Amino acid sequence: MTRESSLPEPVARALGGIVSAPGTDSPGLIAELVAALRPAAASDAGTARARILALAAHLEAVTEDAAALRAHLLHQFARHSQAETFSDLGIPPNTGFFSELRRRLAEKILPPLHDPASLRGLVAAAFPRTDDHEWVQAAGADAWLALARPLARGADSRDAAPVLDAVLAAVRTVSQRIAALGLEPDLAAISEDIRRHESPFVAQNVEIHRLLDALRQPEPSSADRSRDVQHIMVLLEQCRDVIARIRRNTGDTGISVALTYSLQRLTDNIARLEDLLALAAPASADTRLDAAVRLLGAFVEAHCTQNELRAHFGRHTELLAREITEHSGRTGEHYITASRAEYGAMFRAALGAGAVVPVLAFLKLWLHGIHAPPVIEGLLYSLNYIVGFVAIHLLHFTLATKQPAMTATRIAAALSAPEGAKPDPRELANLLVRVCRSQFIAVVGNVAFAFPLAMLASAAWFGMFGAPVADPAKAEKLLVDVHPGMSLALWYAAIAGVYLFLSGIVSGYYDNMAVYRRIPERVARLAWLRRLLGAARADRVGHYLEHNLGGLTGNIFFGFMLGITGAIGFNLGLPLDIRHVTFSAANVAIGWFTLGDGVALPLLLWASAGVLLIGMVNLFVSFGLALYLAMRARRVPLLYLARVVPPLLAALRDRPLDFIRPPRGGDRPPAH
């Protein structure tokens, strides 16, 4: 064997082993060649690319080595069953999202064994590291194409016949799978294209069978084959259009985890069928090589990430996450003020919530005085919070900390400009100014009423019963509990921020489910409800749930978690509790009134500062998590936020008061 001087020594040695024994049955020689191409670090794309291109140049120059390597690869392919790998590897199984999740969890603990007689076993042996897909992809498709060209040149169709037979078998399998998925009841129920017209998912399968029959002929006509393939490609594009329309219409139809998973399976199977057709009946040699390189990358990535949980969640819940955040975003529109009238309405709604919170704070203190077991006490606290938050929702009041999870989605929507366009940073800055002042007035409204009302209620309690609502020790503890240095108040505030974020997710999920499962219509048709209330009132109940089911469930979730977290932390011995800015303000008022002149001034000042810091942490954590999720769901890069900084700073410099109250005559865009 003649070697080029530019060929790296490890690659030359591995290639030499193959050239000297091209017909060996051992698959280890391929693994040795891959190991020679593999860089020391998976992120070192330059080294991998250089080695692949060096091997490609060598094979172009030394055709005997190219022929030997090609013969060895074809021999290995012939010895390994291939059809199942071509049709299944990298395609989500039909077991469902949660079954696949359980499998991945189990196989993280006890890795699977792959059949060494299958092509997947060959892939597993050649690419054993979990990060192999990183350097394979980073090396670039053009480098792998350069390596594939000398291997494909001069190949005998008779030697490649076993591979072609496996590809055709995989084509049949994948096509039938697409047809079956396209007839799923959940898919047909929300797609008029499938219900009213001939389904392209079924039509492509009919055409695939015709193509396979034609390819089995001794001398199939290349012109007929090309027309058949083009027609199939048109049908597959129609399948993609149906999927795209379903995705666009999820705001009206809703979405579920199962449907999201089915849509992703359909998308992946269509892409796989296109690649397999390019192998079986290519329009040109380059088309076949392109498909082969794509399949190599897909196989390696699928094998290396077979047990990754993040990739599984990211791929199969993206549409559901987007729809949930979309529902939250539509709710978030109501939490952003543009005019002074809206600003005043927000303030009044916040005052209403501020009036409810002291009542809840008093009830919690009374429940604490019962001295129930920790879990029972936690459940009673949860019930107290739930009743209060649901009352706030029913009365159309505004709890300030509920806003960030909603408004963050609206900001993410503004960041996600149409394809080919860029979001206008000035518009985004203007939106952020509106969000800031809306949040500001909501917090002011909550705290401005909660604090004095709690003081007045404490005075009324003392006047009626002759004793404060809390004893001095408890009152001092109320102040210490919000002290940022003497307690874990800020950590507990962050936990509350997470719950605020999750309550927004719960709200969006149930708003989506109300649409997808048609819950309002089904509730309105309940026979017992119609008998009890009458048809008209039952319809109004259904209409109310259509617009409020998410809000109610989100508040129930938030109230339950606020109440039970302390009990969970106590029983587990973990630092788990919550601090909420409005409740903290009410508690400080109760503690201050109870202690009166006996309160230490530094403690009172630190407690007041703690309330401010708790509010900032509540808002920052819930807003940050919601914005991150919304941007991920919309595939908006986080770096887009940097574009907003200059116009936002300009707005802060030129019109700082706009951040706390609307200007006369409405908003104006930030200056350049």
N, C-alpha and C positions, 0 to 999 in steps of 0.2 A: 504494500500500500504506500502510495506517495502522499506525504503530508505537506501542506502549506506551512511556511514558517510562522504565519500569523495565527495559526490555530493554537489556542491555549493547551498546555500539556495535559491537564486532567481530561479535557474534552477529547484530545487526540488519543489518549490511552483508552477511554471508554469506547470511542468509535472503533479503535483498533480491535477491541475484543469482539465487537459485532462483525466487523469485516472478516475476521479470521474464522468465525463460526456463524454464518448467516442463517443456517438452518437449525440452530439449537432450539430445544424446547424450553429452555430456561427464560422466564420473563425478567430475570434479574439484570440482564444486560441493558434493558431499556431504563430500569431504575438507576443504573450506574451512569448512563448518559444524561438523564435528567439531573442527577446529583452533581454532575460536572458542570451543567449549565446554571444550576441554582446558585445565587449569590449568598454570601455569608449572612447578610441581613435582607429580609424580604423587601424592605423599603429601598434597597440599592438597585433601582431599576436600570441604571446606567451599565452596571457590570453584567446583569442578565442580558440586556439588549446587545451589548458588545459581543458576548460569547455566542449568542444565537446567530448574529450576523456573521461572525467569523466562521461558524460551522456552515452556514448557508453558502458563504463564498467558497469554502473548501469543497463542498459538494458540487457547486457549479463548475469548479475547476477539475475535480477528480471524479469523473462520471462513474468509475468503477466502485468507489466508495458509496456514492449515491445509490447505485443499483443494489449494493449489498445491504445497505440500511433499509431500503424499500422492501427488499425481499424478506428481511427479518421482521419488519413491522407487519407485512401481509401474512407471514407465517404465524405470528402471534395472534393476529386477528382471527385467522382461520381456526386456531386452536381454542379460542374463547367464544362463548355464546355472546351475541352482540345485540340482537333485536330488542331485548328488554332494556338494555342500557340506552340504546338510541331513543326508545319511546318514553322511558320513565325517569332517567337520572336528571335531576334538576327540575322536574315537574312536581308540583304539590300533589300528594296522594289524595284519593277520594274519601279518605277516612274522616275528614273534617278538621276544622281549625283546632279544636281542643284535643282531639285524639292525637293529632300531630304534635301538639305542645307536650302532651304527656309522654309521647315516644321520645322526644328530644330530651326531656328531663331525665327519663330513665336511662337513656344511652349516654348521657353525660357521666352517669355513675358507672355504668357497665357498657363499654363501647361495643358496637355490633361487630359481627364477623361477616365479611363479604365473601361470596363464593369465588374461590381462586380460579374457577373455570369460566367465569364471566368476564366481559369487558370491563365491568365496574371493578372487579377484583384486580384487573391489570392497572386501571387508573389508580386504585388505592395503593398498589405496590409501588407505582412510579412516583406518586405524589403523596407521601405519607405524612407530611407536616401540615398542620392546620393553617399555616400562613402561606402555603405554596401558591394559592390563587392570587395573592397580592403581587408577587413578582411576575407571574405569568401574564397578568393583565397589564402591569406597569411596563413591561418590555415593549408593548405596542403590537397591534395587529399586523402592522406592516413588516415587523421583524419576523413574526411567525409565517407570514405569507412568503417572505423571501426564503425561508427554510423549506416551506412546502413545495415551492416551484421545482427545484431540482429533483425532489422525491417523486413528484407526479409525472415529470417528463420521462417519456419512454415506458410508462407502466403498461403492462399487458392486461387487457380487459378480462382475460380468462383467469389470471391470478387474483384479480379484484372481485371476481364473481361472488364469492362467499360474503364479502362486505356488502355488495349491491343487494343480494338476496335479503340480508338482515335489514338493510335500510328500507326495502320495499315492505317487509313485514311490519316494520315500525311505522311506516306511512299509513298502512291500513289500521293499525291499532290507534294511532293518534287521531286519525280522521273519525273513526267510530266514537272515540271519546268526546271529541268536539260536538258531534251530532247529539250524543246522549246529554251532555251538559247543556246544550242549547234547548233541550226539551224539558229541563227542570221546571217544575210547576212554579216555584218562586220567581224564576226568571221570566217565564211566560206571563205571569200575573201582572207584571209591571211594564211589559213591553208590548205596545200595540203592533210593532213591526212583526213580532213573532205570531201574535194572535190573528192578525188580519191578512197577512201575506205568507207566501211560501218562505219557510225559514231558510236563510242562507247557511245555517249550521247543518241542516239536513241535506241541502242541495250540494254542498261541497263533498259530502260523503258519496253521493251518487256519482259525481264526476270523478272522484278518486278511484272508484271501482272501475270506471271506464278506462281511466288512464292505466291502471294496473293490468287490466286485460290487454290493452294495446302493447304495453311493455313486455308482455309474455310472448308476443308474436315473434317468430324467428327473425324477421327483419322489420321492425317497427318504423313507420315513416317519421322522419325527423320533423317534417312540417306539421303533420297531424299531432305529434307529441307536443310540439311547441304551442299549438293552438289550445290543446287540452290543458296544458300547464297554465297558460295565460288566463283561460277561463276560470280555473281553480283559484288563481291568485285574485281575480276580481271578486269571486265569492268570499274569499277570506278577508278581503278588504271590506266587503259588506258586513261580514261578521264583526269586524273591528268598529264599524260605524254604529252598529246596534249597541255594542258595549259602551261606546262613547256617549250615545244618547241616554242610555240607562244611567251612566255616571253623572251626566249633566242634569238629569231630572230627579235626582235623589232628594232635592229640596221639596218636591211635590209628592214623591212616592215613599220617601224614607229608605233606610238601608239597614241591614243586619250583618252580624259577623259572618253568618253562613253565606249570605248573598255576596258579601265582599270577597270571601274566600273563593266562591264559585267564579266570580268575574276574573279574579287573578288567575285561577286555573285555566279558564278559557283563553285569556290573553297569552299565558305561557305556552299552552298547547298550540295555539295558532302560530306563534313564533317558531316553535319546534317543527311544526309541519312544513312551514316555508323553508326552513333550513334542510329538512330531509328531502323535500322535493328538489332543492338545488343540488343535492348530492345525487339523487336518482335520475333526474331528467334536467340537467343544467342547460341554461341558455348558452353558456360558454364555459371554457375551462376555468377562467377566472372566477366565475360565479360559483363553481364547485369548490374551488380553493377557499374563497371567502366563507362559504358555509362550513367547510371543514374546520377552519380556524375558529369561527364562532362557537361551534360545537365543542371544540377542545377547551376553550375558555369556560363554557357553560358546565362541562363535565367536571373540570378541576374545581371550579368554584362550588358546585353543588356538593362534591365530595368533601371539600375542606370545611364547608359551613353547614354540614348536615345536622349538627347538633346545636347550632347557635340559636339562642332564644331571641336576641335582639333583632336579627334579620327576619325571623319568623313573624314577630309582632309588626315590624316595620312594613313588610310587604303585604301582609294580609289584613291589617287593620287601618291602613292609611285612609281609605275612602270613608270608613266609619268614623275615624277621628276627625276627618274634615267635615263630615256632615254634622257631627256633634258640635264642633266649634262653630259651624255656620249657624246652627240654631241659637247658640249662645251669642253669636255676633248680631243676629237680628234683634235679640233681647237687648244687647248692649247699646243699640241705637237710642234706646229710651233713656240711657244713663249719660248721654253726652249733650250738654246744653250749648245752644248757639245764640239765643236771644236772651234779653233780660227777663222776659216773661217766663221762659223755660227755666232760667236760673232761679227765679223766685219760686216757681213750682217745685223745683228740686229742694230748695231750702225748706219749704213747708212740709214736704214729704219726709225729709230728714228729721225735722222737729217732731213729727208724729212718731217715728221710730224711737227717737230719744225719749219720748214720753212712756213708751212701752218698756224700755230696758230697765228703768229703776224698779218697776213692778216685778220683773223677773229676778232682779238682784235681791229684792226683799224676800221673795218666795224661796230663793235658793238659801238664804240665810236661815229662814224658818225651817226648811227641810233639813238643813245641817243640824239644827237644834233637836231634831227627832233622834239623832244618833242611831240611825239604821245601819245594818251591816254594809260594808263598802260597796258591794255590787248592787244591792238594793238602793243604796243612796245614789249611786251613779245612774241607775235607771230612772229614779225620781228626778234627778237633775235633768236627764235627757228629756223626760216628759215635759218638764217646766220649759226648757228651751224650745222644744218642738211646738208647744202650744203658742208660745210667744212669737216665734218666727213665722208660723203659719198665720197668726193674727196680723202681724206686720204686712205679710203678703196680701191677705184678704182686704186689708184696709188701704192698700196701694201706698204704703209708706216705703221709705228707702233706708236700708241699713248700709252705711257707707262702704263697709268692707266687702259687701257683695258685688260692688261695681267692677273691681279690677278684672275678675275672671271673665266678665262679659265684654268690657271695653277693649281688652287686649285682642280679642278676635277681630274686632272692627279695625284695629290698627294693622293687624296682619293682612286683612283683606285689602287695605289700602296699599300695603307693601307689595302685594302680588298683582303686578300689572299684567295686561295681556301679553301673550308671547310676542317677542320682538320689540316690545316697548319697555320703557323704564318708568318706575313710579316717580311722580313729581315730588322732590324733597320739600318744596315750599308748601304743597298741599298737606303732606304728612306732618310737617311742623305745625301747621295751623290746626290739624286734628289733635295733635298732642297738647297744644295750648288749651283747646276746648276740654279735653279729658282732664287735664290738671285742674282747671277751675271747677269743673263739675265734681271732681273728687274732693277738692278743698271745701266747697260749700256743703257737701254732704257730711263730711267729718265735722265741720263746724256746727251744722244743724243737729247732728246726733249728740255731740258732747255738750253743746251750749244748752240743750234742754235736759239731758240726762243728769248733768252735774247739779244744777240748782234744784231740779225736781227731786233728786235723791236727798238733798239737804232738807227741803221742805217736808218730804215724806218722813224723814228721820225725826224732824221736829214734831210732826203730827203724831207719829207713833209714841214719842215720849210724852206728849200731852195727853194722849188717851190712856196709856198704860203706866205712866209714871216711871218707866225704865227705857233705856235705849234698846234699839233692835239688836244690837250686838254688845256683848260685855267688853270691858276695856282690853282684855287680852286678845279677843277676836278682832276688835277694831284696829289694834296695833298691827296684827297680822295682815289685815287687809291692806295696810299701807306698805308693810314690808314686802308683801307678795308682788308689788309692782315696782319695787326698788330695783333698778338695773344692776346694782352692785351686790346687794344683800340677798338676792334670789336669782333663780333661773328664768326671770320674767321674759327676757328677750328670746331665749330658746323656746319657751312655751308659746310666745307670740308667733314664732316661726311655725310651730306645729299647727296653731290656729290658722295661719296663712295657707298651709298645705290643705287643711280641711276646707277653707274657702275656695281654693282652686278645685278641689275634688267635688265640692257641691255644685260648681259650675258645670263640671263634666257630667255629673248625675242629671242635672237639669237638662242639658243638651241631649243626653242619651234618651231620656224619657220623652222629650219633645219629638225626637226622631222616631221613637217607638210608637208614639201616639199616631204619627202619620203612617208608618210602615204597617203596623198591625191594625190600623183603623179603629183604635180604641174608643175615641169619642162616639163614632157611629154605633159601635157594638154596645157601649154602655147605654146609649139612648134607646136601643132596641130591646133592652132587658124587659122581659114580660112583667116581672114583679115590680120593677121601678115604674113602668107605665101604669100599672094598676094603682100603685101607691100615689104617684104624683100627677098622673094624667099625661097624655102624649105630648102636649105643648111644653110642660115643665121638664119632662124627661129629655126632650130635644134641647132645652136650654142647659140642662146639666151636661149633656154631651158637648155642646158648643163651648161651655166654660172649660171643660177638661181639655178641649182642643188647644186652648190658648194658655192654660195654666197648669197642666199636669206636670210639666218639667219644673216649674217654679215651686209647686207644692212638694214634690219629691226631693228637690234639692234642699229646701228648707228643712224637711224632715231628716234628711241625712245629716245636714250640718248640725242641727240641734242634738241629734242622737250622739254624734261624735264628740261634741263639746261636753256633753254631760258624762259620758262613760269613760273618757280618756283618763281622768284622774284616778278612777277606780282601777282601771287596767294597770296604770303605773304603780299604784299602791300594792296591788296583789302580786305583781311581777318584780317589785323592788327596782323599778326603772324610773328615771327622771322624765315622766310623761305627765303633762297637764296642759292646760290652755290658758292664754291670756288674750282677751279681746278688748280693743281700745274703748268701746262704748261702755262695756261692763266694768272695765277697770276704772273709768272716770266715775261711774256711779259708786263703786266700792270705795274710792278715795273720799268721795263726799260723805258716805256713811261713816267711814273711819274717822274723818276729821270732826264731824259733828259729835260723835260719841266721845272722843277724847277732849274736844274743846281746847281750852288753854293748856291742857296737859300734854298736847302733842309737841314733840320736838320739831323746831322749825327746819333743821336740816333734813329730817325724815320727810316732812311735808313737801319740801322743795324737790327732794329726790323722787318722791312718789309722783309729783306732778310731771317732772321730766320723764319718769318712767312711762306715764300714760302716753306722752308724745312719742317716745321711742317705740312703744308697743304698737301704736298706730302705724308708724312708718314701717316696722317689720311686717305687720299684718298685710299692708298694701304692697310692699315690695315683693314679698314671697309669692303671694297669690297672683299678682300681676306678672311677675317674671315667669312663673311656671305656665300661666295661661298663654302668654305671648310666645314662649318657646314652643308649646304644643301647637298653637295655631300656625306658626311659621313652618314648623315641620310638616304639618298636615297639608299645607299649601306648597311645600317644597320651595320656600323662600329662604335664601341664605341669610344667616344671622348678620353677615357683613353689610347687608342692605341698611341696617339701622345706622351705620356710620354716616350715610348720606344725609341723614336728618340733622346731624349735630350742627353744622354751620348755620342753616337757616333758623334752627331752634335757638342758638346762642344769639343770633341777630335779633330775634323776637324778644328774647329776655333783655337785651340791651336797649332796644328801641321802645318797647311797650311792656314793661314788666307787670303793670297792673292787669293786663289782659289774662295773666295766669291765675288771677284770683277773682275776676269779675268780667263780664262781657263788656265790650266797648259800646258806646252809643252808636246806633245805626248798624249794628251787627259786626261780624268778623270781617277782617281784611287779610289778604295773604301776607306772610312775613316778607320783609324787605330782602332784596338780593344781598 
